[in-house]
């Protein structure tokens, strides 16, 4: 099987020749530039200055020689920023910082910083619906976002014979509520049923639907997977109640899924970290086909139980190795044992694409990444 055939088999809950493998196929299944530099050296590949493809997470572009060496089965086509926006990094004493297209401030410590954290929220404080209506969201239809995407998608599908993932233009609807308002104000809005929260989420939904309308008109007949996202859980539980999720957010997620399914043959890939088990039936109901990152170390997210309960209805893309403890600080032997356990839990009947739980962080030793890949090859065959 070629890579695309292998992925399509998994996405349709069929067993291929082996479990598909992803590293760098999306900006939430990627690798920090420090770990990437060390991995290239471990693979005996020429040293190169990493290209940063995600400023916030400090992710490196996984180049074709690494993809070929590791047999990576997927690649993404991601939207660019608008033609009028460019990141400008500024000096802030102990930090470097920048503002993104939404006006959100991000900063990283100069000494020992690994990635950028939010520090400024443009809609924080006392706001009303009029403030939200007047707030300038990025233009989802800027032609610069879509320049070259169709050509890239066709090349990936036809020449490289990898599965094609279409990236989303922003964080999720609930995420952007918290990022734009700041967490304190956003949760106060949410808990009080504030019209400010409703209006802001409706505007974000409208922006994302307009982006999908244009994007799918360009690449909808070529792509295999379309990404959406919304982080609504933490380590031990959901960050919002299941009841409030179903009342306020679930209908918006359904609109996104319905639009993708009605305008393409792509599977809907939903990224949501943490302990999301309580709403997995809801995500399946609204049309999510694939769940990521499958945080197996979070409460209620045991791999064997998830597969047994939901494996016929949803594809697990991730969950291949615990990244909170094992991958970064475990021994290569512990990594192999962890991969063996997760692969054997998830792989029966297809419905599994191997990836680490979220991005590979900068502290992960190259020998652990090699051990992970070797274990996937050993235990991931059908």
Secondary structure as GFF3:
##gff-version 3
##sequence-region A 1 382
A	DSSP	alpha_helix	3	11	.	.	.	ID=ss1
A	DSSP	beta_strand	20	21	.	.	.	ID=ss2
A	DSSP	alpha_helix	33	42	.	.	.	ID=ss3
A	DSSP	beta_strand	52	54	.	.	.	ID=ss4
A	DSSP	beta_strand	59	60	.	.	.	ID=ss5
A	DSSP	alpha_helix	64	70	.	.	.	ID=ss6
A	DSSP	beta_strand	74	77	.	.	.	ID=ss7
A	DSSP	beta_strand	90	92	.	.	.	ID=ss8
A	DSSP	beta_strand	95	99	.	.	.	ID=ss9
A	DSSP	beta_strand	105	109	.	.	.	ID=ss10
A	DSSP	beta_strand	117	120	.	.	.	ID=ss11
A	DSSP	alpha_helix	129	134	.	.	.	ID=ss12
A	DSSP	three_ten_helix	143	146	.	.	.	ID=ss13
A	DSSP	alpha_helix	149	154	.	.	.	ID=ss14
A	DSSP	pi_helix	155	160	.	.	.	ID=ss15
A	DSSP	beta_strand	163	166	.	.	.	ID=ss16
A	DSSP	alpha_helix	173	181	.	.	.	ID=ss17
A	DSSP	alpha_helix	183	191	.	.	.	ID=ss18
A	DSSP	alpha_helix	195	219	.	.	.	ID=ss19
A	DSSP	beta_strand	225	229	.	.	.	ID=ss20
A	DSSP	alpha_helix	242	244	.	.	.	ID=ss21
A	DSSP	pi_helix	245	249	.	.	.	ID=ss22
A	DSSP	alpha_helix	250	263	.	.	.	ID=ss23
A	DSSP	beta_strand	267	271	.	.	.	ID=ss24
A	DSSP	three_ten_helix	277	279	.	.	.	ID=ss25
A	DSSP	alpha_helix	280	286	.	.	.	ID=ss26
A	DSSP	beta_strand	290	292	.	.	.	ID=ss27
A	DSSP	alpha_helix	303	310	.	.	.	ID=ss28
A	DSSP	beta_strand	315	317	.	.	.	ID=ss29
A	DSSP	alpha_helix	326	329	.	.	.	ID=ss30
A	DSSP	alpha_helix	332	346	.	.	.	ID=ss31
A	DSSP	beta_strand	352	354	.	.	.	ID=ss32
A	DSSP	alpha_helix	366	379	.	.	.	ID=ss33
###
